[in-house]
């Protein structure tokens, strides 16, 4: 008879035992009697009836062990999860001695508030929780509690004490101390060679590795029953919470193609990352609750093992690891699913610096890639802060077997996988800027205004900027195309921002070349105004002295204070402005002074001669012709920022207005045309000034 067969049926029973406590203790006493009787006959094997009697005793003992295993499974499965929901906004304990500010931060955050937390608020809350001696009361929306009644605890301890120390190879029990093997193999499932747990299941299936779905075989029937029962409960607790958050998130999904769906989808990605961090917190509480169950039921009876210490220690560590590994396994699958499904890690945009586009590059634009990168960094932030505590919860320090377990290996895989996938989202962001199309009115504005790529990159930089510590955690462990240093040589997030700005400038310069291909040569000056618009926008949005402030307390009020940024932007801006203003210099060619010796008057001495009049007429007509030609082109351009618009208008005035005013005042009083004076004087300086003031207005 197999001892594991009854546990394969996944029985469920009420927490109330059909047996009375006295019947249970009587059964335990009977098991002891059977075991003693077996030992008695084992010492007298020369008796004729000894062998047959021992076989009968073993059969009876099998039945008792299976029955007790079913009772353990029923109790521990029927008890349910070792967590319960907290009361929202209930104050945390021991706040009387804290300051008002500390008491405010000690208040439990509601689920609604947690779903909208900024990066800094989440970090502050988790940091305070880590400094709190009672960590589990400061994280998550649930709290640990013991789901077992006093009577059930007594019954379970009685069973564990009765079966304690009896090793089984799965087919027979070692009832006699003399037949105990000198070596007890490690429990199954065990770590693969190398101690590294790899994914064997499909992403999104609810499992990361098949190891957590195998049957537990420690060699001790009571530990196997405990592990199988609590494994299913721990997994269901984490899985149910993940599904609950996912269902709530689906309700926020906008209809495909609806107005504002891009912004809503970015919010969904951010919400998915927040939910992933919430699941990390919940998993910690679940693991802590399972540790309480273990300490209440298994730990008090663990001293009943009479063999060498290594075997029982491995069995105890293995059964506890088997339980909590199921919870970590579900968490790991959820986080990888979030990266692949929500953060776009499954989209191949190629490598940064590649000339060609990878397959599927049209599926992720810069804004979506920025949101995905921020989501990845948010998850890394949660794993970075909570991962070590989760790993400690998955270990049993009191046992101290010194061997790695599946649960601890999964915690390492959690951190490794998160860092790897986050680096992919960062690379996708950089690559999406590189792959942004260089032509088309959507990407190259016809009026030379700020390009969409600039606002998208600014948005991306702002949403990733609050996660400087998380970025450092990634760069220390993985080489990145823009930062090949690792460990202490790894760069800060400013290096990544600088790389994004560099990619953006290259993209803008490529887009600006499209204006040079237009048929009208005058339209080519849009190249310079386009670059000016974008450089000024970047300075205003990201520079230390910019005017586009979001909120001084906002996580996204990021400013590049390094000297290189202002220097680079100003250099490009001033160079392009000089080229742009050169297009207005042509007007000065007509504002030259006529030599007084060439001005000859008719007999009346108030009208110039025909030849002398032509000298002035040609200057006025040439100016009017060039001004109207240039003005008609430039008035189609747009400068959104009012300060830049006024600055450019003043710069244009400074190119020729002073000379034109002097020229106009000098020759307007001379009658150089007999019939058409008004045609040559149609643009007095004040009218010309007004026309310049109308340039670059937003259409």
KOLMAR-387849 format. One line per 3 residues: number of its first residue (from 1); their letters; for each residue x, y, z negated of C-alpha. Coordinates in Angstrom, 1 decimal, decimal comma. Each point is the difference from the previous one (the first is absolute). Layout:
# KOLMAR-387849
NUM = a = X:Y:Z  ...
# end
This chain:
# KOLMAR-387849
1 = xxx = 0,0:0,0:0,0  1,4:3,4:1,0  0,0:2,7:-2,7
4 = xxx = -0,4:2,7:2,6  -3,0:-1,3:1,8  -2,6:1,5:-2,3
7 = xxx = 1,5:3,5:0,3  -0,3:-0,1:3,8  -3,8:0,3:-0,3
10 = xxx = 0,3:3,5:-1,2  -2,6:-0,5:-2,7  -1,8:2,9:-1,6
13 = xxx = -1,7:-0,2:-3,4  -1,4:2,2:-2,6  2,2:1,5:-2,7
16 = xxx = -2,1:-2,0:-2,5  1,3:-3,5:-0,4  -2,6:-2,9:0,0
19 = xxx = 2,1:-1,5:-2,8  0,0:1,1:-3,6  3,2:1,1:-1,6
22 = xxx = 0,0:-3,1:-2,2  -0,4:-2,3:3,1  3,0:1,7:1,7
25 = xxx = 2,2:-0,4:-3,1  -1,1:-3,6:-0,2  0,9:-0,5:3,6
28 = xxx = 3,4:1,5:-0,6  0,5:-2,3:-3,0  -1,0:-2,9:2,2
31 = xxx = 2,6:1,0:2,5  2,6:0,0:-2,7  -1,1:-3,4:-1,1
34 = xxx = 0,3:-1,4:3,5  3,4:1,5:0,4  1,2:-1,4:-3,4
37 = xxx = -1,5:-3,4:1,0  1,9:0,1:3,3  3,2:0,8:-1,8
40 = xxx = -0,7:-2,9:-2,3  -0,3:-2,5:2,8  2,9:1,6:1,9
43 = xxx = 2,3:-1,2:-2,8  -1,4:-3,5:0,2  0,1:-0,7:3,7
46 = xxx = 1,0:-3,6:-0,7  -3,6:-0,7:-1,2  -2,1:-1,8:2,6
49 = xxx = -2,9:2,5:-0,1  2,2:3,2:-0,2  0,2:0,7:3,7
52 = xxx = -3,7:-0,4:0,6  -0,9:2,0:-3,1  2,3:2,9:0,9
55 = xxx = -1,6:0,1:3,5  -3,4:0,3:-1,6  1,2:2,7:-2,4
58 = xxx = 1,4:2,0:2,9  -3,3:-0,3:1,9  -1,9:1,3:-3,0
61 = xxx = 2,6:2,8:-0,4  -0,4:0,9:3,6  -3,7:0,5:-0,4
64 = xxx = 0,6:2,2:-3,1  2,6:2,1:1,7  -2,2:0,6:3,0
67 = xxx = -3,0:0,9:-2,2  2,1:2,4:-2,0  1,4:1,5:3,3
70 = xxx = -3,6:0,5:1,2  -0,9:1,7:-3,3  3,0:2,3:0,3
73 = xxx = -0,9:0,9:3,6  -3,6:0,6:-1,0  0,8:2,3:-2,9
76 = xxx = 2,7:2,0:1,8  -1,9:0,3:3,2  -3,3:0,8:-1,5
79 = xxx = 1,5:2,7:-2,3  0,5:2,2:3,0  2,6:2,8:0,5
82 = xxx = 2,1:1,2:-2,8  -0,8:3,7:0,9  -3,0:2,2:-0,4
85 = xxx = -0,8:3,5:1,3  1,0:2,9:-2,1  -2,5:2,7:-1,1
88 = xxx = 0,7:2,9:2,4  1,6:3,1:-1,7  0,4:-1,8:-3,3
91 = xxx = 2,9:1,6:-1,8  3,1:-2,1:-0,4  1,0:-0,9:-3,6
94 = xxx = 2,4:1,8:-2,2  -0,6:3,5:1,4  -0,5:1,8:-3,3
97 = xxx = 3,7:0,8:-0,3  0,3:1,3:3,5  -0,3:3,5:1,4
100 = xxx = -3,1:1,0:1,8  1,8:-0,3:3,3  1,2:-3,5:-0,8
103 = xxx = -3,5:-1,0:-1,1  -1,4:1,2:3,3  2,5:-2,1:1,9
106 = xxx = -0,7:-3,0:-2,3  -3,6:-0,1:1,0  -0,9:-2,9:2,2
109 = xxx = -0,5:1,0:3,6  -3,3:-1,0:1,5  -0,2:-2,1:3,2
112 = xxx = -1,3:2,9:2,0  2,9:2,2:-1,2  2,5:-2,7:0,7
115 = xxx = -1,2:-0,4:3,6  0,9:3,7:0,6  3,2:0,4:-2,0
118 = xxx = 2,8:1,9:1,6  3,5:-1,6:0,1  1,3:2,1:-2,9
121 = xxx = -3,0:-0,7:-2,2  0,3:-3,7:0,6  3,7:0,1:-0,7
124 = xxx = -0,5:2,0:-3,2  -2,7:-2,4:-1,2  2,1:-3,1:0,7
127 = xxx = 3,1:1,6:-1,5  -1,9:0,8:-3,2  -1,5:-3,5:0,0
130 = xxx = 3,5:-1,6:0,3  1,1:2,1:-3,0  -3,0:-1,1:-2,0
133 = xxx = 0,7:-3,0:-2,3  -3,3:-1,5:0,9  0,4:0,1:3,8
136 = xxx = -3,0:-2,1:0,9  -2,4:2,5:-1,6  1,3:2,8:2,2
139 = xxx = -0,2:-1,6:3,4  -2,9:-1,4:2,1  -3,7:0,3:-0,3
142 = xxx = -0,2:-3,3:-1,9  1,5:-1,1:-3,3  1,2:-3,4:-1,2
145 = xxx = -2,1:-1,9:-2,5  -0,2:-3,6:-1,2  -3,1:-1,7:1,6
148 = xxx = 0,1:-3,0:-2,3  -2,0:-0,4:-3,1  1,6:-1,1:-3,3
151 = xxx = -1,6:-3,5:0,3  1,3:-0,5:3,6  3,5:1,1:-1,1
154 = xxx = 0,0:-2,6:-2,8  -1,2:-2,7:2,4  2,6:0,8:2,6
157 = xxx = 2,8:0,1:-2,6  -1,2:-3,3:-1,3  0,2:-1,5:3,5
160 = xxx = 3,5:1,5:0,6  1,2:-1,3:-3,3  -1,3:-3,4:0,7
163 = xxx = 1,5:-0,2:3,5  3,2:2,0:-0,9  3,3:-1,7:0,9
166 = xxx = -1,6:-2,7:2,2  1,7:0,0:3,4  -1,6:-1,5:3,1
169 = xxx = 1,3:-0,7:3,4  -3,5:0,2:1,4  -0,8:-3,7:-0,1
172 = xxx = 0,9:-1,0:-3,6  0,4:1,5:-3,4  3,0:-0,4:-2,1
175 = xxx = -1,6:-1,0:-3,3  3,1:-1,3:-1,6  2,9:2,2:-1,1
178 = xxx = 2,4:-2,7:1,0  -1,0:0,3:3,6  0,4:3,7:0,4
181 = xxx = 2,2:0,8:3,0  3,3:1,7:-0,6  -0,8:2,5:2,8
184 = xxx = -3,3:1,6:0,8  -0,2:1,5:3,5  -1,0:3,6:0,5
187 = xxx = -3,6:0,8:0,4  -1,7:0,2:3,4  -0,5:2,1:2,0
190 = xxx = 3,6:1,2:-0,3  2,0:2,7:1,6  1,3:-0,7:3,5
193 = xxx = 3,8:-0,3:0,5  1,6:3,3:-0,5  -2,7:1,2:-2,4
196 = xxx = -1,6:2,3:2,6  -3,7:-0,3:0,6  -1,0:0,7:3,6
199 = xxx = -3,5:0,5:1,5  -1,6:-3,2:1,3  -3,6:1,2:0,3
202 = xxx = -1,7:2,4:2,4  0,0:3,7:-1,1  -3,4:0,8:-1,4
205 = xxx = -0,9:-3,6:-0,8  0,2:0,8:-3,7  3,2:-2,0:-0,6
208 = xxx = 3,6:0,7:0,7  1,6:-3,4:-0,6  -1,4:-3,5:0,0
211 = xxx = 1,9:-0,7:-3,3  -2,7:1,7:-2,1  -2,7:-2,3:1,5
214 = xxx = 1,7:-3,3:-0,8  -0,9:-2,2:-2,9  1,9:0,6:-3,2
217 = xxx = 2,2:-2,9:-1,1  1,9:0,8:-3,2  0,0:-3,6:-1,4
220 = xxx = -2,2:1,0:-2,9  -3,7:-0,5:0,7  -1,3:2,7:-2,3
223 = xxx = 2,3:2,6:1,6  -1,2:-1,1:3,5  -3,6:0,4:-1,1
226 = xxx = 0,7:3,4:-1,5  1,9:1,2:3,1  -2,6:-1,1:2,5
229 = xxx = -2,9:1,5:-1,9  1,6:3,4:-0,7  1,6:0,2:3,4
232 = xxx = -3,5:0,2:1,7  -1,2:2,5:-2,6  3,0:2,3:0,4
235 = xxx = -0,2:-0,1:3,8  -3,7:0,7:0,0  0,4:3,0:-2,3
238 = xxx = 2,5:1,7:2,3  -1,8:-1,1:3,2  -3,3:1,3:-1,2
241 = xxx = 1,5:3,4:-0,9  1,7:0,2:3,4  -3,2:-0,8:1,8
244 = xxx = -2,0:2,5:-2,1  2,4:2,8:1,0  0,0:-1,0:3,6
247 = xxx = -3,8:0,0:0,1  -0,1:3,5:-1,5  2,5:1,2:2,6
250 = xxx = -1,9:-1,4:2,9  -3,0:2,2:-0,9  2,2:3,1:0,6
253 = xxx = 1,0:-1,2:3,5  -1,4:2,4:2,7  -1,6:-1,3:3,2
256 = xxx = 2,6:-0,6:2,7  0,4:3,0:2,2  -2,0:2,4:-2,2
259 = xxx = 1,1:3,6:-0,6  2,7:0,2:-2,7  0,6:-3,7:0,1
262 = xxx = 3,8:0,5:0,3  0,1:1,9:-3,3  -2,4:-2,5:-1,7
265 = xxx = 2,2:-2,9:1,2  3,1:1,7:-1,5  -2,0:0,3:-3,3
268 = xxx = -0,8:-3,7:0,2  3,7:-0,9:0,4  0,8:2,2:-3,0
271 = xxx = -2,9:-1,6:-2,0  1,2:-3,5:0,9  3,5:0,9:-1,4
274 = xxx = -1,6:1,3:-3,2  -2,0:-3,2:-0,3  3,1:-2,0:0,5
277 = xxx = 1,6:1,7:-3,0  -3,2:-0,5:-2,0  0,2:-3,7:0,8
280 = xxx = 3,6:-0,1:-1,3  -1,3:1,5:-3,3  -2,9:-2,5:0,0
283 = xxx = 2,3:-2,9:0,6  2,2:1,1:-2,9  -3,0:0,0:-2,3
286 = xxx = -1,1:-3,5:1,3  3,5:-1,4:-0,5  0,1:1,5:-3,5
289 = xxx = -3,4:-1,5:-0,8  1,2:-3,4:1,2  3,1:0,3:-2,2
292 = xxx = -2,4:0,6:-3,0  -1,9:-3,2:0,9  3,3:-1,9:0,3
295 = xxx = 1,2:1,3:-3,3  -3,3:-0,8:-1,7  -0,5:-3,5:1,4
298 = xxx = 3,3:-1,5:1,2  2,8:1,8:-1,9  -1,1:-1,0:-3,6
301 = xxx = 0,1:-3,7:1,0  3,2:0,1:2,1  2,1:-1,1:-2,9
304 = xxx = -1,5:-3,5:0,2  2,3:-1,1:2,8  2,5:-2,5:-1,3
307 = xxx = 2,3:-0,4:3,0  3,1:1,9:1,0  -0,6:3,7:0,3
310 = xxx = 0,5:0,5:3,7  -2,9:-2,0:1,2  -2,8:1,5:-2,1
313 = xxx = 1,4:3,5:0,4  -0,2:-0,4:3,8  -3,5:-1,4:-0,3
316 = xxx = -1,2:2,8:-2,2  1,6:2,7:2,2  -1,3:-1,8:3,1
319 = xxx = -3,6:-0,2:-1,1  -0,1:3,7:-1,0  1,7:1,0:3,2
322 = xxx = -2,5:-2,1:2,0  -2,9:2,0:-1,5  1,4:3,5:0,4
325 = xxx = 1,6:-0,7:3,4  -3,5:-0,4:1,4  -0,8:3,6:-1,0
328 = xxx = 3,3:1,4:1,4  -0,5:-2,1:3,1  -3,4:1,7:0,7
331 = xxx = 1,5:3,4:-0,7  2,9:-0,6:2,4  -2,3:-1,0:2,8
334 = xxx = -2,2:3,1:-0,6  3,0:2,3:0,2  1,4:-1,5:3,1
337 = xxx = -3,5:0,1:1,5  -0,2:3,7:-0,9  3,3:0,6:1,8
340 = xxx = -0,9:-2,0:3,1  -3,7:1,0:0,4  -0,3:3,4:-1,5
343 = xxx = 3,6:1,4:0,3  0,6:-1,3:3,5  3,1:-2,1:-0,6
346 = xxx = -1,3:-2,5:2,5  0,3:2,7:2,8  3,4:-0,2:1,7
349 = xxx = 1,2:3,4:1,0  3,5:-1,2:0,7  3,1:1,2:-1,7
352 = xxx = 0,9:3,6:-0,7  2,2:1,2:2,7  -1,2:-2,5:2,7
355 = xxx = -0,7:1,5:3,3  -3,1:-2,1:0,7  -3,3:-0,2:-1,8
358 = xxx = -0,9:-3,1:-1,8  -3,3:-1,8:0,7  -3,0:1,5:-1,6
361 = xxx = 1,6:3,4:-0,5  -3,2:1,8:0,9  -1,7:-1,5:-3,0
364 = xxx = 1,7:2,2:-2,5  0,5:3,8:0,3  2,1:2,1:-2,2
367 = xxx = -2,7:1,0:-2,5  -1,0:-3,7:-0,4  3,7:-1,0:-0,4
370 = xxx = 0,5:2,7:-2,6  -3,0:-1,2:-2,0  1,3:-3,6:0,3
373 = xxx = 3,5:1,0:-1,2  -1,5:1,9:-3,0  -2,2:-3,0:-0,8
376 = xxx = 3,1:-2,3:0,1  1,9:2,3:-2,3  -2,9:0,2:-2,4
379 = xxx = 0,0:-3,8:-0,2  3,8:-0,1:-0,5  -0,4:2,6:-2,8
382 = xxx = -2,5:-2,3:-1,7  2,2:-3,1:0,4  3,1:1,9:-1,0
385 = xxx = -1,6:1,1:-3,3  -2,2:-3,0:-0,9  2,0:-2,8:1,7
388 = xxx = 2,5:-0,5:-2,9  -2,7:-0,1:-2,6  -2,0:-2,5:2,1
391 = xxx = 3,1:-2,2:0,4  0,5:0,0:-3,8  -3,6:-0,9:-0,6
394 = xxx = 0,5:-3,0:2,4  2,9:-1,3:-2,1  -0,3:-1,7:-3,4
397 = xxx = 2,9:1,4:-2,0  -0,9:-2,2:-3,0  0,8:-3,1:2,1
400 = xxx = 3,1:1,2:1,5  0,5:-2,8:2,5  2,4:2,2:2,0
403 = xxx = -1,4:-1,3:3,3  -1,8:2,0:2,6  -3,6:-0,8:0,5
406 = xxx = -2,4:0,5:2,9  -1,6:2,9:-1,7  3,3:1,9:-0,5
409 = xxx = 1,0:-0,8:3,6  -3,3:1,4:1,3  0,6:3,2:-2,0
412 = xxx = 3,4:0,3:1,8  -1,7:-0,7:3,3  -2,6:2,7:-0,8
415 = xxx = 2,7:2,6:-0,4  2,0:-1,2:3,0  -3,1:-0,2:2,3
418 = xxx = -1,2:3,4:-1,1  3,4:1,7:0,7  0,3:-1,8:3,4
421 = xxx = -3,5:1,0:1,2  0,3:3,5:-1,3  3,3:0,5:2,0
424 = xxx = -2,0:-1,2:3,1  -2,6:2,8:-0,6  2,8:2,6:-0,3
427 = xxx = 1,5:-1,2:3,3  -3,4:0,0:1,7  -0,4:3,6:-1,1
430 = xxx = 3,3:1,0:1,5  -0,6:-2,0:3,1  -3,5:1,5:0,5
433 = xxx = 1,5:3,5:0,3  2,5:-1,3:2,5  -2,8:-1,7:2,0
436 = xxx = -2,3:3,0:0,0  -0,9:0,8:3,6  1,9:2,8:1,6
439 = xxx = -2,8:1,1:2,4  -3,7:0,5:0,2  -2,0:2,9:-1,3
442 = xxx = -0,7:-1,8:-3,3  3,7:-0,1:-0,8  1,2:3,1:2,0
445 = xxx = -2,3:3,0:-0,6  -0,7:2,0:3,1  0,2:3,3:-2,0
448 = xxx = 3,3:-0,9:-1,7  -1,5:-0,1:-3,5  1,2:-2,3:-2,8
451 = xxx = 0,1:-3,6:1,2  -2,1:-2,7:-1,7  3,2:-2,0:-0,6
454 = xxx = 1,3:2,8:-2,2  -3,0:0,0:-2,3  0,0:-3,8:-0,1
457 = xxx = 3,6:-0,1:-1,1  -0,6:2,7:-2,6  -2,9:-2,0:-1,3
460 = xxx = 2,1:-3,2:0,0  2,8:1,7:-1,9  -2,4:1,4:-2,6
463 = xxx = -1,7:-3,3:-0,7  3,3:-2,0:-0,5  1,7:2,8:-1,9
466 = xxx = -1,5:-0,9:-3,4  1,6:-3,4:0,1  3,7:0,9:-0,3
469 = xxx = 0,7:-2,7:-2,6  -1,8:-2,7:2,0  2,0:1,0:3,1
472 = xxx = 3,2:-0,3:-2,0  -1,0:-3,5:-1,1  -0,4:-0,9:3,7
475 = xxx = 3,2:1,6:1,3  2,1:-1,6:-2,8  -1,0:-3,5:1,1
478 = xxx = -0,3:0,3:3,8  2,1:1,6:2,7  -2,1:2,5:2,0
481 = xxx = 0,8:1,3:3,5  0,5:3,5:-1,4  1,8:-1,1:-3,2
484 = xxx = 2,3:-3,0:0,1  1,1:0,4:-3,6  -1,3:-2,4:-2,7
487 = xxx = 0,2:0,0:-3,7  1,6:3,0:-1,4  0,8:1,2:3,5
490 = xxx = -3,6:0,1:1,0  -1,4:3,4:0,9  -3,0:1,9:-1,4
493 = xxx = -3,3:0,7:1,8  1,5:3,3:1,3  2,2:-2,0:2,4
496 = xxx = -3,2:-1,6:1,4  -1,7:3,4:0,3  3,0:1,4:1,8
499 = xxx = -0,1:-2,9:2,5  -3,8:0,5:0,6  0,7:3,7:0,7
502 = xxx = 2,7:-0,9:2,4  -2,3:-2,4:1,8  -2,7:2,7:0,1
505 = xxx = 2,4:2,6:1,6  1,0:-2,5:2,7  -3,7:-0,7:0,7
508 = xxx = -0,8:3,7:0,2  2,9:0,7:2,3  -1,2:-2,8:2,3
511 = xxx = -3,5:1,4:0,0  1,2:3,5:0,7  1,6:-1,2:3,2
514 = xxx = -3,4:-0,5:1,5  -0,6:3,7:0,2  3,0:0,3:2,3
517 = xxx = -1,7:-2,2:2,5  -2,9:2,4:0,5  -0,3:1,7:3,4
520 = xxx = -0,1:3,6:-1,3  3,5:0,9:-1,0  -1,4:2,5:-2,6
523 = xxx = -1,6:-3,0:-1,8  3,4:-1,4:-0,8  0,4:2,6:-2,8
526 = xxx = -2,6:-2,2:-1,9  2,9:-2,3:-0,7  1,5:2,6:-2,3
529 = xxx = -3,3:1,1:-1,6  -0,9:-3,6:-0,6  3,2:-0,7:-1,9
532 = xxx = -0,3:3,3:-1,9  -3,6:-0,9:-1,1  1,1:-3,4:-1,3
535 = xxx = 3,2:1,1:-1,7  -1,9:2,8:-1,8  -2,7:-2,5:-1,0
538 = xxx = 2,5:-2,4:-1,5  1,8:2,8:-1,9  -3,3:1,3:-1,3
541 = xxx = -1,3:-3,5:-1,0  3,2:-1,6:-1,4  2,5:2,8:-0,6
544 = xxx = 0,7:1,3:-3,5  -1,4:3,4:0,8  -2,9:-1,1:2,1
547 = xxx = -3,5:1,5:-0,4  -2,1:-3,1:0,6  -0,4:-1,0:-3,7
550 = xxx = -2,4:-2,8:-0,7  0,0:0,0:-3,7  2,9:0,6:-2,3
553 = xxx = -1,1:-3,0:-2,1  -0,7:-2,3:3,0  2,1:-3,1:0,7
556 = xxx = 0,2:1,0:3,6  1,4:3,6:-0,5  3,3:-1,2:1,3
559 = xxx = 2,7:2,5:1,0  3,4:-0,7:1,7  2,4:2,0:-2,1
562 = xxx = 3,2:-1,3:1,6  1,8:2,8:2,0  0,1:-2,1:3,2
565 = xxx = -3,7:0,3:0,6  -0,3:3,8:0,0  3,3:0,2:1,9
568 = xxx = -1,1:-2,4:2,7  -3,5:1,4:0,4  1,1:3,6:0,1
571 = xxx = 2,8:-0,8:2,5  -2,5:-1,6:2,4  -2,6:2,7:-0,6
574 = xxx = 2,3:3,0:0,6  1,5:-1,7:3,1  -3,4:-0,6:1,5
577 = xxx = -1,3:3,4:-0,9  2,9:1,7:1,8  -0,8:-2,0:3,1
580 = xxx = -3,6:0,8:-0,2  0,5:3,8:-0,5  2,3:-0,1:3,0
583 = xxx = -3,1:-0,5:2,2  -1,1:3,5:-1,0  3,3:1,6:0,7
586 = xxx = -0,9:0,2:3,7  -2,2:3,0:-0,8  3,0:2,1:-1,0
589 = xxx = 1,4:-0,3:3,5  -2,7:2,5:1,1  0,5:2,5:-2,8
592 = xxx = 3,2:1,6:1,2  0,4:3,8:0,1  -0,3:1,8:3,3
595 = xxx = 3,0:2,3:0,8  -1,1:3,6:-0,3  1,8:0,8:3,2
598 = xxx = -2,3:-2,3:1,9  -3,2:1,7:-1,2  -0,9:2,5:2,7
601 = xxx = -3,2:2,1:-0,3  -2,3:1,4:2,8  -0,5:3,6:0,4
604 = xxx = -2,5:0,2:-2,8  2,7:-1,4:-2,3  -2,4:-2,1:-2,0
607 = xxx = -0,3:-2,9:2,4  3,0:-2,2:0,9  0,8:-0,6:3,5
610 = xxx = -1,0:-3,2:1,6  3,5:-1,6:-0,2  0,5:1,1:-3,6
613 = xxx = -3,5:-1,2:-1,0  0,7:-3,4:1,4  2,9:-0,4:-2,4
616 = xxx = -2,4:0,3:-3,0  -2,8:-1,8:1,7  2,2:-3,0:0,6
619 = xxx = 1,0:-0,2:-3,7  -3,6:0,3:-1,3  -1,4:-2,4:2,6
622 = xxx = 2,8:-2,5:-0,6  -0,6:0,1:-3,7  -3,8:-0,4:0,4
625 = xxx = 0,4:-2,9:2,3  2,4:-1,9:-2,2  -1,8:0,8:-3,2
628 = xxx = -3,4:-1,2:1,3  1,7:-3,2:1,4  1,7:-0,7:-3,3
631 = xxx = -2,9:1,0:-2,1  -2,5:-2,1:1,8  2,2:-3,1:-0,6
634 = xxx = 0,9:0,8:-3,7  -3,6:0,8:-1,1  -0,9:-3,7:0,6
637 = xxx = 2,5:-1,0:-2,7  -1,1:-0,6:-3,6  1,7:0,7:-3,3
640 = xxx = -2,2:-1,2:-2,8  2,0:1,5:-2,9  -0,9:3,7:-0,4
643 = xxx = 3,3:0,9:-1,5  2,0:-1,5:2,9  -2,5:1,5:2,5
646 = xxx = 0,6:3,5:-1,4  3,7:-0,5:-0,1  0,2:-1,1:3,6
649 = xxx = -2,2:2,9:1,1  2,4:2,4:-1,8  3,0:-1,7:1,6
652 = xxx = -1,6:0,4:3,5  -0,6:3,7:-0,7  3,6:0,4:-1,0
655 = xxx = 1,1:-1,4:3,3  -1,4:2,8:2,2  -2,6:2,2:-1,8
658 = xxx = 2,5:2,7:-1,2  1,5:0,4:3,5  -3,4:-0,1:1,6
661 = xxx = -1,4:2,7:-2,3  3,0:2,3:0,8  -0,4:-0,8:3,7
664 = xxx = -3,7:0,6:0,0  0,2:3,2:-2,0  2,7:1,4:2,3
667 = xxx = -1,6:-0,7:3,4  -3,8:0,1:-0,8  0,2:3,8:-0,1
670 = xxx = 1,5:0,1:3,5  -2,4:-0,2:2,9  1,8:-2,6:2,1
673 = xxx = -3,2:-1,2:1,8  -2,4:2,2:1,8  -3,1:-2,2:-0,3
676 = xxx = 0,8:-3,2:-2,1  1,5:1,3:-3,2  -2,5:-1,9:-2,1
679 = xxx = 1,0:-3,3:1,6  3,6:0,4:-1,0  -0,9:1,3:-3,5
682 = xxx = -2,6:-2,7:-0,7  2,0:-1,4:-3,0  0,8:2,8:-2,4
685 = xxx = 2,1:-1,2:-3,0  -2,9:-0,3:-2,4  -2,0:-2,1:2,4
688 = xxx = 3,0:-2,2:0,7  0,5:-0,4:-3,8  -3,6:-1,1:-0,3
691 = xxx = 0,4:-2,6:2,7  3,1:-1,4:-1,7  -2,0:-0,2:-3,2
694 = xxx = -2,4:-2,3:1,7  2,6:-2,6:1,0  0,1:-3,5:-1,4
697 = xxx = -3,5:0,2:-1,5  -1,6:-3,4:-0,6  -2,5:-0,9:2,7
# end
